[in-house]
Amino acid sequence: MKIAVLGGAGKVVLGAIQDFVENKDVKEVFLGDINLEALEARKQRLSSGKVTISQIDLNNHHELVEVLRQYDACLNGSSHHFNIKVMKACLQAKTHYTDFGGLFHWAREQLQYNDEFKREGITGIVGSGSAPGIVNVMARYAYDRLDKVHSVAIRDGIVNRNLDENDFTPPYAIETLLDEYMMNPFVYTNGEFRELNPFEGEEVVDFPHPIGTQSVIPTIHSEVATMPISFKEKGIQHVSFKLALPKEFEEKLRFVVSLGFGSNKPIDIKGTEVIPRKVLAHLTALNVAKKTKEVVKHDDHKALQVVVIGEKEGKASKYIMDCVISPYEKWPHMSQGVFSVGFPAAVTTRLLASGQIKERGFFASEGVIPTQLYFDELAKRGIRVESSFIQQV
C-alpha cells in the first residue's frame, strides 16, 4: 500500500510515520509539508528508502489533488483548520482520508460530506488518534454489546514526570491546545447539545496507575459531536468529554491564554505587526526541540477511560473501558504523547489503504472501524484496551 502524510514535518505525526516505515505492507510513504527544511531533516533521520518528500501548500488544491492521486490513503497530520481542504482534494483524487480530529465544529461540518465520499467510492474518517480515535472505538465496543445506550462519558488524563516547574512542553500541538482551552466546550445532555463556558464542569477522576487522581475539565472535542449521531439508534441521551493535562503545563497554559497569547489577531509592537499565537507556537517549538535533546528517557503517560451506561436484556448495565499508554520502548526517541496519537492514526490509515474497512462514506471512528481488528493492531505495539461489564442484579 502507498500512503500520503500531510503535515509530514509535524511533531505528533512522527508516531504514524515511524509505523509506516516499519510496516512491511506499506511500500511507499510520501511526506508533504510547507516546511521543506524540516522535511529534509526528518527524511534524513528516518533513513528509509520508502520515504519521499515534497514541499506542498495545502491551500493549492490542484497541486494537492495531483499528489494524492498516487496514493491509497491520506493521513492529514496538519492542523484541523485544513481538514476540509484536504478532504476536498481526496474526493477529487479518490483517495481514502483520515485525520487527528476536527474538534467540535469542524467534525460536524466534515460529517456532512458522507454522501460525496460514498459517491466517489472512498472512505473518510474524522479523528483517528487516541482521543478522538481510540476512545471512539472503545465506546463502539461497549455500544455493540448493549441493547440500549443512555450515556457515554470519556475521560482523558495525562501526566509527564519529565516536566519541572519552569517547563512548557505541550503533550501535542500547541495550536490545538489553545483552541481546546479558549473555545467554549459542548456536552450532549438530555438529547441536546449544550454550550459551556471554558473550565466549567470540572471533576475529579481516579485514573489507573501511573496516572492517578486528576482534575478533568470539558474541552471542545469531536466525540461529543459525532457519538449522538453514531449511537442514535440505541437512544443515546448524554455524551461528555473531559481532559486533564499535566498539571505543571496546564497552569502555564491558562496563564499564557489569560495574557492573550492564544489570539490570532495581529498586534502592533513598535511598528512591527505580530500574531501572538504564532509567536507562542514558534517559541514553544524552540523549547520543545531543546528539551527533547535533554530528555534521557521519556516518562509521560496517558489514561483513557470510557464509561458507557445502558441496558442489556432489560437490566441496567455498564461497560467501563480502560486504556493506559506509556512510551513505546522500541521507539525510545519518542514521547508517549507522540506515540499515543500518531500510532493509532497509522493503524486507521493502514486499515483504509488495505481495504479492510469496507464501508464507503464519511464517518467518525466509532462508525466504521472493526473494533477487535483495531484492538489487535494496537496491541502489536503494546497498547491494550481492557473492559469491565457491570450489570444490576
C-alpha positions in Angstrom: 0.0 0.0 0.0 1.1 3.6 -0.6 0.3 6.3 2.0 0.5 10.1 1.9 1.1 12.1 5.1 0.4 15.8 5.0 1.9 18.0 7.7 4.7 15.4 7.5 7.2 17.5 9.4 4.9 17.9 12.4 5.6 16.6 15.9 2.8 14.2 16.6 2.6 12.7 13.1 6.0 11.1 13.7 4.3 8.3 15.6 2.4 7.4 12.4 5.3 7.8 10.1 7.6 5.5 12.2 4.9 2.8 12.0 4.5 3.1 8.2 8.3 2.9 7.7 8.5 -0.3 9.8 5.3 -2.0 8.4 6.2 -4.4 5.6 2.9 -3.9 3.8 3.5 -0.2 3.4 5.6 0.2 0.2 5.8 4.0 0.0 5.4 6.9 2.4 5.0 10.4 1.0 5.6 13.3 3.4 4.3 16.7 2.4 4.7 19.9 4.3 5.2 23.7 3.7 8.5 23.5 5.7 10.9 21.8 3.3 13.9 22.2 5.6 12.1 20.3 8.4 11.0 17.6 5.9 14.5 17.1 4.7 15.8 16.7 8.3 13.0 14.2 9.0 13.8 12.1 6.0 17.4 12.0 6.9 16.6 10.8 10.4 14.2 8.2 9.2 16.8 6.8 6.8 14.3 4.8 4.8 14.1 4.2 1.1 10.3 4.1 1.4 10.1 7.8 2.2 9.7 10.6 -0.4 9.2 14.2 0.4 8.0 17.4 -1.2 7.1 20.9 -0.2 3.4 21.4 -0.6 0.9 24.2 0.2 -2.4 22.8 1.4 -4.1 25.9 0.0 -3.1 24.8 -3.5 -6.0 22.5 -4.4 -4.7 21.4 -7.8 -1.2 20.5 -6.6 -2.7 18.6 -3.7 -5.1 16.6 -5.9 -2.2 15.6 -8.3 -0.1 14.4 -5.4 -2.9 12.4 -3.7 -4.0 10.6 -6.9 -0.9 8.4 -6.5 -1.8 7.1 -3.0 -4.2 4.7 -1.5 -4.9 6.7 1.7 -4.0 10.1 3.1 -3.3 10.9 6.8 -3.8 14.6 7.3 -1.4 15.4 10.1 -1.7 19.1 9.7 -4.0 21.5 11.7 -7.7 20.7 11.9 -8.2 24.1 10.2 -7.1 22.3 6.9 -9.3 19.2 7.3 -12.0 20.3 4.8 -9.4 21.4 2.2 -7.6 18.1 2.3 -10.9 16.2 2.2 -12.0 18.0 -0.9 -8.7 17.1 -2.6 -9.1 13.5 -1.5 -12.6 13.5 -3.1 -11.2 14.6 -6.4 -8.2 12.3 -6.2 -10.4 9.3 -5.0 -8.1 8.7 -2.1 -9.2 7.5 1.4 -8.8 10.1 4.1 -8.3 10.4 7.9 -7.0 13.0 10.4 -6.3 13.6 14.0 -9.7 15.1 14.7 -11.9 18.1 14.0 -12.7 19.4 17.5 -16.4 20.0 17.6 -17.5 22.4 14.9 -15.1 21.1 12.2 -16.2 17.5 12.8 -19.9 18.4 12.4 -19.1 20.0 9.1 -16.9 17.1 8.0 -19.7 14.6 8.6 -21.8 16.4 6.0 -19.5 15.1 3.3 -20.8 11.5 3.8 -22.8 11.4 0.5 -19.9 12.8 -1.5 -17.4 10.3 -0.2 -19.9 7.5 -0.8 -20.5 8.6 -4.4 -16.8 8.6 -5.1 -16.4 5.1 -3.7 -13.9 6.2 -0.9 -14.0 6.3 2.9 -13.2 9.3 5.2 -12.7 9.2 9.0 -12.5 12.1 11.3 -10.5 11.6 14.5 -8.0 8.7 14.4 -5.5 9.4 17.2 -6.2 8.5 20.8 -8.9 11.0 21.7 -10.6 11.2 19.3 -9.7 7.8 17.9 -9.1 5.0 20.5 -11.8 6.3 22.8 -14.3 6.2 19.9 -13.6 2.6 19.2 -13.7 1.7 22.9 -17.2 3.3 23.0 -18.3 1.3 20.0 -17.1 -1.9 21.6 -19.5 -1.3 24.5 -22.3 0.0 22.3 -22.3 -3.2 20.2 -22.8 -5.3 23.4 -25.7 -3.3 24.9 -29.3 -3.3 23.8 -29.8 0.4 24.8 -27.2 3.1 25.3 -28.1 6.1 27.5 -24.7 7.8 28.1 -21.0 7.9 27.1 -18.5 9.6 29.4 -15.0 10.0 28.1 -12.1 10.9 30.4 -8.5 11.5 29.3 -5.8 12.0 31.9 -2.1 12.9 31.0 0.9 13.1 33.3 4.5 13.9 32.4 7.2 13.3 35.0 9.9 14.9 32.9 8.4 18.3 33.4 9.7 20.7 36.0 8.2 23.9 37.3 9.8 26.0 34.6 8.9 23.7 31.7 6.4 24.5 28.9 6.3 21.3 26.8 2.9 20.6 25.3 1.7 17.0 25.0 0.6 17.6 21.5 0.1 20.5 19.0 0.1 23.9 20.9 -2.4 25.4 18.5 -4.9 22.6 19.1 -4.4 23.0 22.8 -5.1 26.7 22.5 -8.3 26.1 20.7 -9.3 23.5 23.3 -8.7 25.9 26.2 -10.1 29.1 24.5 -13.2 27.8 22.7 -16.4 27.0 24.5 -16.8 23.3 25.0 -20.0 21.3 24.4 -21.8 18.5 26.1 -24.7 16.4 24.8 -27.3 16.2 27.6 -30.9 15.1 27.6 -30.8 14.7 23.8 -29.5 18.2 23.1 -26.2 20.0 22.7 -25.3 22.4 25.5 -22.6 25.0 25.3 -20.4 25.5 28.4 -18.0 28.2 29.4 -14.3 27.3 29.4 -13.3 25.3 32.6 -17.0 24.8 33.6 -17.8 21.3 34.9 -14.5 20.3 36.5 -14.5 17.0 38.3 -12.0 14.6 39.9 -11.3 11.2 38.4 -9.3 8.3 39.8 -7.4 7.0 36.8 -5.4 3.7 36.8 -1.7 3.7 37.8 0.5 5.5 36.9 -1.8 8.5 36.2 -3.7 8.5 39.5 -6.2 11.1 40.7 -6.6 14.1 38.3 -9.0 17.0 37.9 -10.5 17.0 34.4 -12.4 19.7 32.6 -14.6 19.8 29.5 -12.7 20.9 26.3 -14.1 21.2 22.8 -13.8 17.8 21.2 -15.3 15.9 18.2 -16.5 12.9 20.2 -19.4 15.0 21.6 -20.3 16.0 18.1 -20.2 12.5 16.5 -21.4 10.0 19.0 -25.0 11.4 19.3 -25.3 10.6 15.6 -23.4 7.3 15.5 -25.3 5.9 18.5 -28.7 7.4 17.9 -30.4 4.1 17.1 -30.0 2.9 20.7 -31.3 6.0 22.3 -28.2 8.0 23.3 -29.0 10.9 25.6 -25.7 12.0 27.1 -22.1 12.4 25.8 -19.3 14.2 27.5 -15.5 14.6 27.2 -13.2 15.8 29.9 -9.4 16.2 29.8 -6.6 16.5 32.4 -3.3 17.9 31.1 0.0 17.6 33.1 -0.6 20.0 36.0 2.8 21.8 35.5 1.9 22.5 31.9 -1.8 23.2 32.3 -1.2 26.0 34.8 1.1 27.8 32.5 -1.2 27.3 29.5 -4.0 29.0 31.4 -1.6 31.8 32.2 -0.4 32.5 28.7 -4.0 32.3 27.4 -5.0 34.9 30.0 -2.3 37.2 28.7 -3.6 37.0 25.2 -1.0 34.7 23.6 -3.8 32.5 22.1 -5.1 35.3 19.9 -4.9 35.1 16.1 -5.4 38.9 15.8 -2.3 40.8 14.8 -1.0 43.4 17.2 1.4 46.3 16.6 4.7 46.3 18.6 6.7 49.5 17.8 5.7 49.4 14.1 6.0 45.6 13.7 2.9 43.5 13.3 2.9 40.2 15.1 0.3 37.5 15.8 0.5 36.4 19.5 -0.4 32.8 18.8 2.3 32.4 16.1 4.9 33.9 18.4 3.9 31.4 21.2 3.9 28.5 18.8 7.4 29.4 17.5 8.9 29.9 21.0 7.2 26.6 22.1 8.7 24.7 19.2 12.2 26.0 20.1 11.7 25.0 23.7 10.5 21.5 22.7 13.5 21.0 20.4 15.8 21.9 23.3 14.0 19.8 25.9 13.9 16.8 23.5 17.7 16.7 23.3 17.9 16.9 27.1 15.5 14.1 27.9 17.3 10.8 28.6 14.1 8.7 29.0 10.5 9.8 28.4 8.3 9.5 31.4 4.9 10.7 30.2 1.7 8.6 30.5 -1.9 8.7 29.4 -5.1 7.0 30.7 -8.2 6.8 28.5 -11.4 5.8 30.3 -14.8 5.4 28.6 -17.9 4.6 30.7 -20.9 3.5 28.6 -24.2 3.1 30.5 -27.3 1.5 29.1 -29.4 -1.7 29.2 -28.8 -5.4 28.5 -31.7 -7.9 28.4 -33.8 -5.4 30.3 -31.3 -4.8 33.1 -29.3 -1.6 33.8 -25.8 -2.3 32.6 -22.5 -0.5 32.3 -19.2 -1.0 30.5 -16.0 0.6 31.9 -13.3 0.6 29.2 -9.7 1.5 30.2 -6.5 2.0 28.2 -3.2 3.1 29.7 -0.5 4.2 27.3 3.2 4.8 28.2 6.2 5.5 26.0 6.9 2.7 23.5 10.2 1.0 24.5 11.2 0.2 20.9 11.0 3.9 20.0 12.9 5.5 22.9 13.3 8.8 21.0 9.5 9.3 21.1 7.3 10.6 23.9 4.1 8.9 24.8 2.3 12.0 23.6 3.6 11.5 20.1 3.3 7.7 20.1 -0.3 7.5 21.5 -1.7 9.9 18.9 0.4 9.0 15.9 0.5 5.2 16.0 -3.3 4.7 16.3 -3.7 7.1 13.3 -1.3 4.9 11.4 -3.5 1.8 12.2 -6.6 3.5 10.9 -4.8 4.7 7.8 -3.5 1.2 7.1 -6.9 -0.3 7.5 -8.2 2.2 5.0 -5.4 1.7 2.5 -5.5 -2.1 2.7 -9.3 -2.2 2.1 -10.1 -3.8 5.5 -12.6 -1.0 6.1 -15.3 -1.8 3.5 -18.0 0.9 4.1 -17.9 3.9 1.9 -18.8 7.4 3.0 -17.6 9.8 5.8 -17.6 8.7 9.4 -16.3 9.2 12.9 -14.0 6.4 14.2 -16.9 4.7 16.1 -19.0 4.5 13.0 -16.8 2.3 10.7 -13.7 0.8 12.4 -13.9 -3.0 13.2 -13.3 -3.0 16.9 -11.4 -6.3 17.5 -9.3 -5.9 14.4 -8.3 -2.4 15.6 -7.6 -3.5 19.2 -5.4 -6.4 17.8 -3.4 -3.9 15.8 -2.9 -1.6 18.7 -1.7 -4.5 20.9 1.1 -5.2 18.5 2.9 -2.1 19.9 1.7 -2.6 23.4 -1.5 -0.5 23.6 -4.1 -2.7 25.2 -7.8 -2.0 26.0 -9.5 -3.6 29.0 -13.2 -3.8 29.5 -15.3 -4.4 32.6 -19.0 -5.2 32.5 -21.3 -4.4 35.4 -25.0 -5.4 35.4 -27.7 -4.7 38.0 -28.8 -7.9 39.7 
